[in-house]
Amino acid sequence: MIELRGVCRRYPMSGQVVRALDGVDLHIDRGEYVAITGASGSGKSTLLNLLGCLDRPDEGSYRLDGIDVAGLDDEALSATRNRRIGFVFQSFHLLPRLSVLENVLLPRRYCEEPDPGAEPRARDLLERVGLGERWAHRPLELSGGQMQRAAIARALIMQPSLLLADEPTGNLDSKSAANVLELIDSVHASGQTVVLVTHDNDIARHAPRQVRLRDGKVESDERQR
């Protein structure tokens, strides 16, 4: 499903060029659950941005579902992000003036064709994440864990083939973090491809496969037995 070959990404910084990614090769099959780990500055966020089609490599190739991402124009990239990829961030990015249900349905606003099944699907997702009775609430009326669960429901509304989670428990207490990780585990168990970025080794152990980055390179790629 994901194929990176010789991917490099450079950034100018203080008169120098930093190689945030330096020749990364990575293959992820459909239905896998992979944790991307590494210290701060190892290239995790840069890799996630590339996987999410938020950025492009300077060198190398990235193919998503067999499509060469480099050959897509901005409109096609935007459509790919909206239809194929669900994002879950450390900050929930819920719009405070919208209800929970309206936030979950937000990705549908960027689609031209109607989808009469979107609202029933959104309500089903909110039931699935334990917010079935909170659909009319505003985000600020929810706890941090509840807001993150609403964000996961929003990430799944377009039925994406890939879920990207960037430090999804970073702003949560331990109990809420455990609930969110359990939910992500269940998303994977239903057949979803999940890539989880984290600096926490305990969180990374939820994934059967762990890819560790160091200085923009893949240092290790291990599967749990």
C-alpha positions, -999 to +999 in steps of 0.1 A: +000+000+000+029+024+009+061+023-009+090+047-004+122+043-023+153+065-015+132+093-001+151+124+009+138+157+023+160+187+030+154+220+048+175+251+049+183+260+085+207+287+098+226+288+065+229+250+064+209+222+048+194+197+072+186+163+057+154+156+077+150+123+057+181+107+041+174+079+017+144+062+034+131+029+020+098+018+035+071-006+025+038-010+044+012-035+033-025-029+034-039-037+068-007-033+087-003-015+120+031+003+121+045+026+148+071+051+137+094+059+166+126+079+172+140+108+192+131+144+186+146+155+153+149+119+139+125+127+110+092+113+123+071+143+116+087+149+082+079+113+073+043+116+084+039+147+063+051+129+033+029+099+039-001+122+044+006+140+011+012+172+030+047+175+016+068+161-013+102+145-013+132+162-028+145+129-040+131+094-043+096+082-049+064+077-029+037+054-042+003+052-023-020+024-035+002+022-066-001+059-074+031+079-078+024+109-055+050+130-072+029+130-104-002+145-087-010+182-090-023+202-060-059+194-067-053+157-070-032+157-038-060+175-019-085+149-032-061+121-022-058+135+014-095+138+017-106+105+003-077+081+011-062+093+043-075+100+078-055+122+101-055+122+139-032+148+155-020+156+190-040+187+189-076+178+181-083+205+155-120+205+162-139+237+153-154+251+185-185+266+170-196+234+154-213+205+171-195+172+175-216+157+146-208+187+124-171+184+131-172+147+122-190+156+089-165+184+081-145+164+055-177+159+035-178+197+028-149+193+004-167+168-018-189+178-047-210+147-050-238+142-024-235+113+001-269+106+018-252+080+039-227+104+055-248+115+085-260+080+094-223+069+091-212+098+113-237+089+140-226+052+138-190+063+142-199+085+172-216+055+188-185+034+180-162+058+198-186+062+228-200+096+219-234+087+206-251+108+232-228+138+228-233+145+191-250+178+197-224+191+222-197+216+213-160+204+215-153+226+246-181+207+264-160+175+261-130+162+279-097+159+262-102+121+257-136+127+243-123+153+219-097+130+206-123+102+201-144+127+181-113+135+160-109+098+153-145+096+142-139+125+118-108+108+105-128+078+096-159+095+080-145+093+045-137+056+049-100+061+042-077+033+033-050+048+056-052+062+091-022+084+102-020+092+139+006+118+151+013+115+189-025+110+194-022+107+232+003+135+238-023+159+254-042+132+274-041+118+309-031+082+312-067+068+314-078+088+284-047+078+265-054+042+272-089+046+259-078+063+227-051+036+221-077+009+226-099+026+200-070+028+175-063-008+181-099-016+173-097+005+141-068-017+130-086-049+140-114-039+116-089-040+087-077-004+086-040+004+078-027+024+107+006+044+110+012+057+145+040+083+151+052+084+187+083+090+208+069+067+236+081+031+234+052+019+255+027+033+231+047+020+201+043-015+215+006-014+206+017-019+169+029-053+157+056-035+136+079-008+148+101+013+125+127+035+143+142+065+127+176+081+136+190+111+119+166+108+090+174+071+083+156+039+092+177+025+121+156-006+127+124-022+114+111-049+137+080-071+140+068-084+173+066-122+174 
